[in-house]
Amino acid sequence: MRNAVLLLLALILWVPQAYCSDEYTQSIEQWRARRDASLKKPDGWLSYAGSGIVNLGKSTVGSAEDNDIVLPKGPARLGTLTVNKAGTAKFSAARDSGALIDGKPIKGKVVLKDKTADGKPTRIMVDDAWFYLVHMEDVIGWRFRDPDSPALRAYAGIDYFPIDASWRIEADWIPYDPVHEIELVTIINTLSKAEIPGKAVFEREGVRHELEPVLEDDGTLFFIFTDKTSGKETYGAARFLYSEPPADGKVVIDFNKAYNPPCALSPHVVCPTAPPQNRLRMRVDAGEKLYTSKAKQDA
């Protein structure tokens, strides 16, 4: 009788735990599905097909090799871009280029804005693809995105570490007052300022670890980190991870949601690298592994 009672008690205790484990696994699988769907979008990170730096003065733009800015596709002569010392960029379309802005042919010189009313840069459409500018700290870059980009066609999905609920960590949150400001180094050695609101402190296998997140405009925390898998099984410069704002002195860091930065997927994107204080001295066997395109897999 006593054994039967103990068995029944064990089942009562086990069922909720098993259910929670299954529920958590499903939530991560759903997260991965959303991530996969976002990468397949025609305007997702894999749509990048060209990029570069814009010089001051006049630059010709088009697919012909003798242009100052050579696009991967489109008309041989798209137009002329002029940038002054103040950073104002004006574009004139070449005759019969077919270039459009907001669905209308370009007439005269138009200012290419970094952000328009909808928060996006001015797009110069070339059929289904588009050309635009990105204003960074000290330079102006150009980008070309294509729904039929080679990177999108070569996408073969993301490889992951096995889902492990132990990598969902509830860390202690230590706020900074005032908020710290640091400069993140990008993969092209430019600097990007960031606000650090505090640090997350946790233990893993008896060892203390700390991570400092960047504060996003909506209050969420953005972690940029490396670990002992970086440069081998995972992308060397960093992996990214978002967390909800801290509550009651705690912050949840779910490493199963650690993902490759855009620059791991495309050479046409600039990303920050992990700051020195976020280089973990342990393996994080969770989240996304190093991305390999279908072309590389077949090579």
C-alpha positions in Angstrom: 0.0 0.0 0.0 2.8 2.4 1.0 4.6 1.7 -2.3 1.4 2.4 -4.3 0.9 5.7 -2.5 4.5 6.7 -3.2 4.1 5.8 -6.9 0.9 7.9 -7.1 2.7 10.8 -5.4 5.6 10.5 -7.9 3.2 10.6 -10.8 1.4 13.6 -9.5 4.7 15.4 -9.1 6.1 14.3 -12.5 3.1 15.1 -14.7 3.2 18.9 -14.3 7.0 18.9 -14.7 6.8 16.9 -17.9 4.0 19.1 -19.2 6.0 22.2 -18.4 9.0 20.7 -20.2 6.9 19.9 -23.2 5.3 23.3 -23.2 8.7 25.0 -23.0 10.1 22.9 -25.8 7.1 23.8 -28.0 7.6 27.5 -27.2 11.2 27.3 -28.4 10.2 25.4 -31.5 7.6 28.1 -32.3 10.2 30.8 -31.8 12.5 29.0 -34.2 9.7 28.7 -36.8 9.1 32.4 -36.5 12.8 33.1 -36.9 12.9 30.8 -40.0 9.9 32.6 -41.5 11.4 36.0 -41.0 14.6 35.0 -42.8 12.6 33.8 -45.8 10.8 37.2 -46.2 11.6 39.1 -49.4 12.8 42.0 -47.3 14.5 40.0 -44.6 18.2 39.9 -43.8 19.0 37.5 -46.6 17.6 39.9 -49.2 20.8 42.0 -49.1 22.6 41.6 -52.4 25.1 44.6 -52.5 26.7 47.2 -50.2 29.5 49.7 -50.0 30.6 53.1 -48.8 29.5 56.3 -50.5 32.2 59.0 -51.1 31.6 62.7 -51.0 30.9 64.4 -54.3 29.3 62.7 -57.3 29.0 59.0 -57.8 27.5 57.2 -60.8 25.2 54.3 -59.9 24.3 51.3 -62.0 25.1 47.7 -62.9 27.8 48.5 -65.4 31.3 47.9 -64.0 32.6 51.4 -64.7 30.1 53.0 -62.3 31.4 54.4 -59.0 28.7 52.3 -57.2 28.2 49.0 -59.0 24.9 47.3 -58.3 24.5 43.5 -58.6 21.5 44.0 -61.0 19.4 46.6 -62.7 20.0 49.1 -65.5 23.6 49.8 -66.6 23.0 53.5 -65.6 20.6 54.0 -62.7 21.6 57.6 -62.0 24.0 59.9 -60.2 24.3 60.4 -56.4 25.8 63.6 -55.0 26.7 63.9 -51.3 27.9 67.1 -49.7 30.0 67.6 -46.6 26.9 68.0 -44.4 25.9 64.5 -45.4 22.9 65.5 -47.6 22.5 63.0 -50.5 20.7 63.9 -53.7 19.9 61.5 -56.5 19.2 62.1 -60.2 17.9 59.2 -62.2 19.4 58.4 -65.6 17.1 58.6 -68.6 15.1 55.4 -69.2 16.5 53.9 -66.0 13.0 52.9 -64.8 13.9 54.0 -61.3 10.9 54.8 -59.0 10.3 56.3 -55.6 6.9 55.6 -54.0 5.8 54.1 -57.3 6.5 57.3 -59.3 9.3 58.1 -61.8 12.1 60.3 -60.4 12.0 63.9 -61.7 15.0 66.1 -61.1 17.1 65.8 -57.9 15.6 64.1 -54.9 17.0 64.0 -51.4 17.6 60.4 -50.2 16.6 60.4 -46.5 17.9 58.0 -43.9 14.5 57.8 -42.3 11.2 58.8 -43.9 7.8 59.3 -42.1 7.4 55.5 -41.8 10.9 55.2 -40.2 12.4 53.6 -43.3 15.0 55.1 -45.7 14.1 56.5 -49.1 13.9 53.5 -51.5 14.9 53.8 -55.2 13.1 50.8 -56.7 14.6 48.9 -59.6 11.8 46.4 -60.6 11.4 44.4 -57.4 14.8 45.3 -55.9 15.7 48.6 -54.2 18.7 50.9 -53.5 19.0 53.1 -50.4 21.5 54.8 -48.1 22.4 54.1 -44.5 23.9 56.9 -42.3 26.3 55.5 -39.8 28.4 57.3 -37.2 31.1 58.7 -39.5 30.2 57.3 -43.0 27.3 56.9 -45.4 26.8 53.4 -46.8 24.7 52.1 -49.6 22.6 49.0 -49.7 20.9 47.0 -52.4 18.2 44.5 -51.5 16.6 41.9 -53.8 13.7 39.5 -53.1 15.5 37.1 -55.5 19.0 37.6 -53.9 21.5 34.8 -54.1 21.5 34.5 -50.3 17.8 33.9 -50.2 18.0 31.3 -52.9 20.9 29.6 -51.0 19.1 29.6 -47.6 18.9 26.1 -46.2 17.7 26.8 -42.7 19.4 27.2 -39.4 21.2 24.6 -37.4 20.6 24.6 -33.6 21.9 23.1 -30.4 19.4 20.8 -28.8 16.7 22.6 -26.7 17.8 22.5 -23.1 15.5 24.2 -20.5 18.5 24.6 -18.1 19.8 27.3 -20.4 16.7 29.5 -19.5 18.4 31.3 -16.7 16.9 33.6 -14.1 19.7 36.1 -13.4 20.1 38.7 -10.7 19.8 42.2 -12.1 22.1 44.9 -10.8 21.0 48.3 -12.2 23.5 51.2 -13.0 22.7 54.7 -11.7 23.4 56.5 -13.9 23.1 54.4 -17.0 26.6 53.6 -18.5 27.5 54.7 -22.0 29.9 52.6 -24.0 31.1 52.4 -27.6 30.6 49.1 -29.4 33.0 48.1 -32.0 31.5 46.9 -35.3 32.8 44.2 -37.6 34.3 46.9 -39.8 35.9 48.6 -36.8 33.6 51.6 -36.7 32.1 52.7 -33.3 28.5 52.7 -32.2 27.4 54.3 -28.9 25.1 52.3 -26.6 23.5 52.7 -23.2 24.1 50.0 -20.6 21.4 50.1 -17.9 22.9 47.4 -15.6 24.3 43.9 -15.5 22.8 40.4 -15.3 24.6 38.1 -12.8 24.2 34.3 -12.7 25.9 31.1 -11.9 26.5 28.1 -14.1 28.0 24.9 -12.7 29.2 26.9 -9.7 30.9 29.7 -11.7 29.7 33.3 -11.6 29.1 35.0 -14.9 28.1 38.5 -15.8 26.5 40.1 -18.9 25.8 43.7 -19.7 22.9 44.4 -22.1 22.2 47.3 -24.4 19.0 49.2 -23.5 16.6 49.3 -26.4 14.1 52.2 -26.9 11.2 50.0 -25.8 12.9 49.0 -22.6 13.9 45.5 -23.7 17.5 44.3 -23.1 19.7 43.4 -26.0 22.6 41.0 -25.1 25.7 40.8 -27.4 27.9 38.0 -26.3 30.5 35.4 -27.2 31.4 32.1 -25.4 33.8 29.2 -25.9 31.9 28.0 -28.9 32.4 31.3 -30.8 34.5 31.0 -33.9 34.1 27.3 -34.0 30.5 26.0 -33.7 29.0 29.5 -33.5 29.6 32.9 -35.2 32.9 34.4 -34.0 32.0 38.0 -33.6 28.9 37.5 -31.4 25.5 36.0 -31.0 22.5 38.2 -30.1 19.8 37.6 -27.5 16.8 39.7 -26.3 15.3 39.7 -22.9 12.3 41.3 -21.3 12.9 44.3 -18.9 14.0 43.2 -15.4 11.4 42.7 -12.7 11.8 42.3 -9.0 15.6 42.3 -9.3 15.6 39.5 -11.8 16.0 39.1 -15.5 15.4 36.0 -17.6 18.2 35.1 -20.1 17.1 32.3 -22.4 20.1 31.1 -24.3 17.9 28.8 -26.4 16.9 32.0 -28.2 20.5 33.1 -28.9 20.7 33.8 -32.6 23.1 34.7 -35.4 23.5 38.4 -36.1 22.6 39.6 -39.6 26.3 39.9 -40.5 26.6 36.1 -40.0 24.1 35.7 -42.7 25.2 38.4 -45.2 28.4 40.2 -45.9 26.4 43.3 -46.7 25.4 44.1 -43.1 27.4 45.8 -40.3 26.9 44.4 -36.8 28.4 45.2 -33.4 30.8 42.7 -31.8 30.6 41.5 -28.3 32.2 44.0 -25.8 35.0 42.6 -23.6 32.8 42.2 -20.6 30.4 40.0 -22.5 32.9 37.3 -23.5 31.8 34.4 -21.4 34.4 31.9 -20.2 32.1 28.9 -20.8 30.4 27.0 -23.5 26.9 28.0 -24.3 25.6 24.9 -26.0 22.2 26.5 -26.8 20.7 28.6 -29.6 21.8 28.9 -33.1 25.0 27.4 -34.5 27.2 28.9 -37.2 25.1 29.5 -40.3 26.0 27.6 -43.5 24.3 28.4 -46.8 23.1 25.7 -49.2 25.9 26.6 -51.6 28.5 26.0 -48.9 26.9 22.7 -47.8 27.0 21.5 -51.4 30.6 22.6 -51.9 
